Structures are given as C-alpha cells and as structure tokens.
C-alpha cells in the first residue's frame, strides 16, 4: 500500500468534511429508513402517491448564493443510476421545500429550474425499483453554490451533478431506502 496516497486521502477527506457543515432534515423521511408510499412513484408497476418530501437545510456555508436539490438512486440497474429529481438555482433565502414542492414545477420558488428526470418529467419522480431487485438507496442532497448556475435549457441531471461537484461550497445528504 502506498502510504503517501493514504495520507493524502485522509487529509483530503478531512478537508472535504470541514468544508461541508450543512445538515439536511425532513419531516417525511429519515436517514436509513424505508420511504413511505407518499414518496413512491405511481407507475412502472409502483403504486405510490409520488409526492416530493419536505426538506430543510441548515448551517449553510459562507458565500452561498444559491442552492440545488437532487434525488438519485445509485442502485438502479442502468449502469448510471436513476435521477428522480434535479432542481437548481433555488434562491439563497430558500432553506426549505414544502412537501409536494417538486410534484408540480409551478410550486417551486421563483427562479428555480427543474431538469427532466429519468422518468422523462421535470416533476419529482418517487422511488420505484424493479420488483425483486433488492433494497435501493435514495440520496436526497442539497448543494450550496457560490452563484446561480448557467446550464443549457436541455441539460441532463448528470451534467448538473458534474457542475455541482465542481462548484459546490458544501452539501448535505439524507439517504433513505426502498424495495419491492
């Protein structure tokens, strides 16, 4: 094992940990627990209510000017995961989203932009893993940005994800699970 690489990784890990003191909470889900039917997709063989969760974030890094929120399933059998929700350019004053804010694009704050998810809509798409595929993780992440993002109108959530990882001042993640 290359001890220099390990030491650099530990230092980098400590630096990244210090850069992101944000927290993300929800009244509708909790870390590591199973999602309720409210947050499950209604279609593709799933029978849920397809309502986006309430989210609140705190301890925002200094210099933040905008936020993004993403919901992603890294366990989807696609080779690239599954994007359930991708919203960016939420204003600085917005430190929470009400339950259902992502269920209708017009319910988002002024200036927020929702990208087309892997279900093909700009609305939140709930959990819906393939039957018998095991437990899937659903990562809800809020990102603190130093400025609003300028992306092409037809940008993919993957492009947004790249830009978020390149520019975010901090982030906070809440991971829930679901299987059927």
C-alpha positions, 0 to 999 in steps of 0.5 A: 500500500502506498502510504503517501496516497493514504495520507493524502486521502485522509487529509483530503477527506478531512478537508472535504468534511470541514468544508461541508457543515450543512445538515439536511432534515425532513419531516417525511423521511429519515436517514436509513429508513424505508420511504413511505408510499407518499414518496413512491412513484405511481407507475412502472408497476409502483403504486405510490402517491409520488409526492416530493418530501419536505426538506430543510437545510441548515448551517449553510456555508459562507458565500452561498448564493444559491442552492440545488436539490437532487434525488438519485438512486445509485442502485438502479440497474442502468449502469448510471443510476436513476435521477428522480429529481434535479432542481437548481438555482433555488434562491439563497433565502430558500432553506426549505421545500414544502412537501409536494414542492417538486410534484408540480414545477409551478410550486417551486420558488421563483427562479428555480429550474427543474431538469427532466428526470429519468422518468422523462418529467421535470416533476419529482419522480418517487422511488420505484425499483424493479420488483425483486431487485433488492433494497435501493438507496435514495440520496436526497442532497442539497448543494450550496453554490457560490452563484446561480448556475448557467446550464443549457435549457436541455441539460441532463441531471448528470451534467448538473451533478458534474457542475455541482461537484465542481462548484459546490461550497458544501452539501448535505445528504439524507439517504433513505431506502426502498424495495419491492 
